[in-house]
Amino acid sequence: MVEISRRVRELEGIAPDAIPYGDLLREDSPTLLKGVVRDWPLVQHGLEGPEAAMAYLAGFHQGRPVVGYTCPPETRGRYFYNDEMTGLNFQRGRVQLTEYFDQIRRHLGDPDAPSFYIGSTDLDLYFPGFRGENDLALNHPMFAANPPLASIWLGNRTTATCHYDMSNNMACTLVGHRRFTLFPPDQIANLYPGPLEPTPGGQVVSMVDFQEPDFAAHPGFAEALDAALVAEMEPGDLLFYPAMWWHHVEALDDFNAMVNYWWNTTPAFIDTPQNTLLHGLMSLRDRPEPEKRAWKALFEYYVFGAADQAGAHLPEHARGDLAPMDEIRARRLRAKLLQRLNR
């Protein structure tokens, strides 16, 4: 396993109802809030042991099957591709929560256990009432227009291979210990992203094995490690990290539970940049280099510069698609794009 000396910034003594959400977002860097959710009932049950934590969770579940993932012991819980990259190295299927918990129970204390994992499961849908006893005080005005999606992650020893998400994240470690290894977005090339699809969990993942990195095959990973930050999380800790940061997540105990909150401050009518990326692969990537440089300059001007830059010198009535984006303009642009793509 690689060793990383740089730690995520830590804050202690933050009251649960005084989390500085706005400051965290403005800092645009990972921050670990120590012990801020330690009083949640699930944390307290987890301190009693895995059995107590699973029993408490089962009390909220009303029988709706969940998606369970299982990896054989030789994978060391790393959810990834098979050796030939012809598929994935795990099985997935709809399972009953109590039956899945029984499988985890049978392997408590077994260092060579298969890996069992229930990822990104909607709390309100699958565990109604849980947030009535275990929830953040989402008391910042930005959440009124952008309510976070709260999800739960359960399992034994698992590794979510390094990837990025398009949302800001607050990850609360509730049972067991977790290690997050984080990289700023500009380290993408040094993390050697895998295929756009299929992916182990919906997002592109790094091809580097963090347990046994191959620096001959991935020499740039050494540079990525110089930029990396690590967060060692205990039950009751909350980790904030911004959208687009790469993160490698290890659940380290016989039973682990995490709740996370994803949210964006961008209005819902704004399209996902992932679509723009795919269109760019089709329309820009394979053009001659001089053309690509010219288009890069155009994108810097129209897209990556200040939002009002391209239309600022034009009369308001003449700005057209360069005017500030709203739901109606977004709808018109989408219709125009669909028409052009379908011609």
C-alpha positions in Angstrom: 0.0 0.0 0.0 1.3 3.5 -0.9 2.2 5.8 2.0 1.0 9.4 1.9 2.2 11.9 4.4 0.0 14.9 3.6 -3.2 14.9 5.7 -6.5 16.5 4.9 -7.1 19.6 6.9 -8.9 18.7 10.2 -11.3 20.8 12.2 -12.3 19.8 15.8 -15.0 21.0 18.1 -17.6 21.9 15.4 -21.1 21.6 16.7 -23.5 19.5 14.6 -25.8 22.5 14.0 -22.9 24.8 13.2 -21.2 23.1 10.2 -19.7 25.9 8.1 -21.1 24.7 4.8 -20.5 27.9 2.9 -16.9 28.2 4.1 -16.2 24.6 3.2 -17.5 25.2 -0.3 -15.5 28.4 -0.7 -12.3 26.7 0.5 -12.7 24.2 -2.4 -10.5 21.7 -0.7 -11.1 18.5 1.4 -11.8 19.1 5.1 -12.3 16.5 7.9 -14.6 17.5 10.7 -13.7 15.3 13.6 -16.5 13.8 15.6 -19.2 16.1 14.3 -21.8 13.2 14.0 -20.6 11.0 16.9 -23.9 11.4 18.7 -25.9 9.8 16.0 -27.6 6.6 17.2 -26.1 4.4 14.5 -22.6 5.5 15.6 -23.4 4.6 19.2 -24.8 1.2 18.2 -21.7 0.6 16.0 -19.5 1.2 19.0 -21.2 -1.8 20.6 -20.3 -4.0 17.7 -21.4 -5.0 14.2 -24.4 -7.0 15.4 -25.9 -4.1 17.2 -25.4 -1.8 14.2 -26.9 -4.3 11.7 -29.9 -4.8 14.0 -30.5 -1.1 14.3 -30.4 -0.6 10.5 -32.6 -3.6 9.9 -35.2 -1.9 12.1 -35.7 0.8 9.5 -35.7 -1.4 6.4 -39.1 -2.5 5.2 -38.3 -5.4 2.9 -37.5 -3.6 -0.4 -34.6 -5.5 -2.0 -31.3 -3.7 -2.3 -28.5 -4.1 -4.8 -25.7 -6.3 -3.3 -22.2 -6.7 -4.7 -19.9 -9.6 -3.9 -16.2 -10.0 -4.6 -14.2 -13.2 -4.1 -11.5 -13.1 -1.4 -8.6 -12.9 -3.9 -9.7 -9.5 -5.0 -9.0 -8.1 -1.5 -12.3 -6.2 -1.8 -11.2 -4.1 -4.7 -14.2 -3.6 -7.0 -12.6 -3.5 -10.5 -12.2 -5.3 -13.8 -11.2 -8.9 -14.3 -7.7 -9.6 -15.3 -8.5 -9.7 -19.0 -10.6 -6.5 -18.8 -13.4 -8.4 -20.5 -15.8 -7.7 -17.6 -15.9 -6.9 -13.9 -14.5 -8.9 -11.0 -17.6 -9.0 -8.9 -21.2 -10.2 -8.9 -24.2 -8.0 -8.4 -27.9 -8.6 -7.9 -31.0 -7.8 -5.9 -30.8 -9.2 -2.4 -32.7 -9.0 0.8 -30.9 -6.8 3.4 -31.3 -9.3 6.3 -30.0 -12.2 4.2 -27.0 -10.1 3.1 -26.3 -9.1 6.7 -26.4 -12.8 7.6 -23.6 -13.4 5.1 -21.5 -10.6 6.6 -22.2 -12.1 10.1 -20.9 -15.5 9.1 -17.6 -14.0 8.1 -17.0 -11.6 11.1 -13.4 -12.0 12.2 -12.4 -13.9 9.0 -9.4 -12.1 7.3 -10.0 -14.0 4.1 -13.7 -13.3 3.8 -15.4 -12.5 0.5 -16.2 -8.8 0.1 -19.9 -7.8 0.6 -21.0 -4.4 -0.4 -24.2 -2.4 -0.7 -23.4 1.0 -2.3 -25.2 4.3 -2.8 -28.6 3.3 -1.5 -31.2 6.0 -1.2 -31.9 6.5 2.5 -35.4 7.9 2.3 -36.5 5.2 -0.1 -34.9 2.1 1.5 -34.6 3.1 5.2 -37.6 5.4 5.9 -37.4 7.1 9.3 -33.6 6.7 9.6 -33.0 10.4 9.0 -35.4 11.3 11.7 -32.7 10.0 14.2 -29.5 10.4 12.1 -29.2 13.4 9.9 -27.3 16.6 9.3 -28.8 20.0 10.0 -28.9 21.2 6.4 -29.4 24.8 7.5 -27.6 26.7 4.8 -29.7 28.7 2.3 -28.1 26.9 -0.6 -29.7 23.7 0.3 -33.2 25.1 -0.1 -32.7 25.3 -3.9 -30.4 22.3 -4.0 -31.5 19.6 -1.6 -28.7 17.0 -1.1 -29.3 13.3 -2.0 -28.6 11.2 1.1 -27.3 7.7 0.5 -26.0 4.8 2.7 -23.1 2.5 2.0 -22.8 -0.8 3.9 -20.4 -3.8 3.8 -17.3 -5.4 5.2 -13.8 -4.7 3.9 -14.3 -3.0 0.5 -12.4 -0.7 -1.8 -14.1 1.8 -4.1 -11.4 2.3 -6.8 -10.2 5.9 -7.3 -12.8 7.9 -9.2 -14.4 11.3 -9.3 -18.0 12.5 -8.9 -19.8 15.5 -10.4 -21.3 16.6 -7.1 -19.9 18.0 -3.8 -19.9 15.4 -1.1 -20.1 15.1 2.7 -19.2 11.6 3.8 -20.1 10.6 7.3 -18.3 7.5 8.7 -20.7 5.9 11.2 -19.6 2.3 11.7 -16.0 1.1 11.3 -13.1 3.1 9.9 -12.5 4.5 6.5 -9.5 5.8 4.6 -10.0 8.4 1.8 -7.1 9.1 -0.5 -7.9 12.3 -2.5 -6.4 13.9 -5.6 -7.1 17.3 -7.1 -8.8 17.3 -10.6 -5.6 18.3 -12.4 -4.0 14.9 -11.5 -6.3 13.0 -14.0 -3.5 12.0 -16.4 -1.3 10.7 -13.5 -4.2 8.5 -12.3 -4.5 6.7 -15.7 -8.3 6.6 -16.1 -9.9 3.4 -17.4 -12.7 3.0 -20.0 -15.6 5.4 -20.1 -17.8 2.3 -20.0 -18.3 -0.2 -18.6 -17.2 1.0 -15.2 -17.4 -0.7 -11.8 -19.8 1.8 -10.3 -20.9 4.2 -12.9 -17.8 6.5 -12.9 -14.5 6.2 -14.7 -11.9 4.6 -12.3 -8.1 4.8 -12.1 -6.3 1.8 -13.5 -3.6 2.0 -10.7 -3.7 -0.7 -8.0 -3.1 1.4 -4.9 -2.1 -1.8 -2.9 0.6 -2.7 -5.4 1.2 0.2 -7.8 3.2 -0.6 -11.0 5.3 2.5 -11.5 6.7 1.0 -14.7 3.3 0.9 -16.3 2.0 4.1 -14.5 5.1 6.3 -13.9 3.0 9.5 -13.5 1.4 8.0 -10.4 4.4 9.0 -8.4 3.6 12.6 -9.2 0.0 12.1 -8.3 1.1 10.8 -4.8 3.0 14.0 -4.3 -0.4 15.9 -4.7 -2.4 13.4 -2.7 -4.2 14.0 0.6 -5.3 11.2 3.0 -8.2 11.3 5.5 -8.2 8.6 8.2 -11.8 8.5 9.5 -13.2 7.2 12.7 -16.9 6.7 13.6 -18.5 10.1 13.9 -16.2 11.9 11.5 -17.5 13.9 8.5 -15.3 14.5 5.4 -16.2 17.2 2.9 -14.6 17.2 -0.5 -15.6 19.2 -3.6 -17.0 18.0 -6.9 -14.5 16.5 -9.4 -11.9 15.6 -6.8 -10.7 12.0 -7.3 -11.1 9.8 -4.3 -10.1 6.2 -3.4 -12.2 4.9 -0.5 -11.3 1.9 1.7 -13.7 0.5 4.3 -11.4 -1.2 6.8 -13.4 -3.2 9.3 -15.6 -6.4 9.5 -18.6 -4.2 9.2 -18.8 -0.6 7.9 -21.5 2.0 7.4 -21.3 5.4 5.8 -23.9 8.0 4.9 -23.1 10.6 2.3 -24.8 13.7 1.0 -24.3 14.7 -2.6 -25.3 18.1 -3.8 -24.7 20.7 -6.6 -25.1 24.4 -6.5 -25.8 24.5 -10.3 -29.4 24.8 -11.3 -31.0 21.5 -12.4 -31.7 22.8 -15.9 -28.0 23.1 -16.7 -26.9 20.0 -18.7 -24.3 17.5 -17.5 -20.7 18.3 -18.8 -20.3 14.5 -19.4 -22.5 15.0 -22.5 -20.2 17.8 -23.6 -17.2 15.5 -23.1 -18.7 12.7 -25.3 -19.6 15.2 -28.0 -16.0 16.6 -27.8 -14.6 13.2 -28.4 -16.8 12.9 -31.5 -16.3 16.4 -32.8 -12.9 17.8 -31.6 -10.4 15.1 -30.4 -9.3 13.8 -33.9 -9.1 17.2 -35.7 -5.6 18.5 -36.8 -3.6 20.1 -33.9 -3.8 23.6 -35.3 -7.6 23.4 -35.4 -7.7 21.9 -31.8 -5.6 24.9 -30.6 -8.0 27.3 -32.2 -11.1 25.6 -30.7 -9.4 25.5 -27.3 -9.1 29.3 -27.6 -12.8 29.5 -28.5 -13.8 27.4 -25.5 -11.6 29.5 -23.2 -13.5 32.6 -24.4 -17.0 31.3 -24.6 -17.1 28.6 -21.9 -14.2 28.7 -19.4 -14.0 32.5 -19.1 -16.3 34.6 -17.0 -19.9 33.7 -17.7 -20.7 37.2 -19.0 -17.5 37.8 -21.0 -18.7 36.8 -24.5 -21.9 38.9 -24.4 -20.8 41.8 -22.3 -20.0 44.1 -25.3 -23.3 43.3 -27.1 -26.7 45.0 -26.6 -28.9 42.9 -24.3 -31.4 42.2 -27.1 -28.6 40.9 -29.4 -27.0 38.4 -27.0 -29.1 35.4 -27.9 -27.4 32.2 -26.7 -24.7 34.3 -25.0 -27.2 35.7 -22.5 -27.3 34.4 -18.9 -28.6 30.8 -18.9 -32.1 30.1 -17.6 -34.5 27.3 -17.9 -36.1 28.5 -21.1 -32.8 29.2 -22.9 -31.5 25.8 -21.7 -34.6 24.1 -23.2 -34.1 26.0 -26.5 -30.5 25.1 -26.7 -31.2 21.4 -26.0 -33.8 21.4 -28.8 -31.3 23.0 -31.2 -28.6 20.5 -30.3 -31.0 17.5 -30.7 -32.0 18.8 -34.1 -28.4 19.2 -35.2 -27.3 15.8 -33.8 -30.2 14.0 -35.6 -29.8 15.6 -39.0 
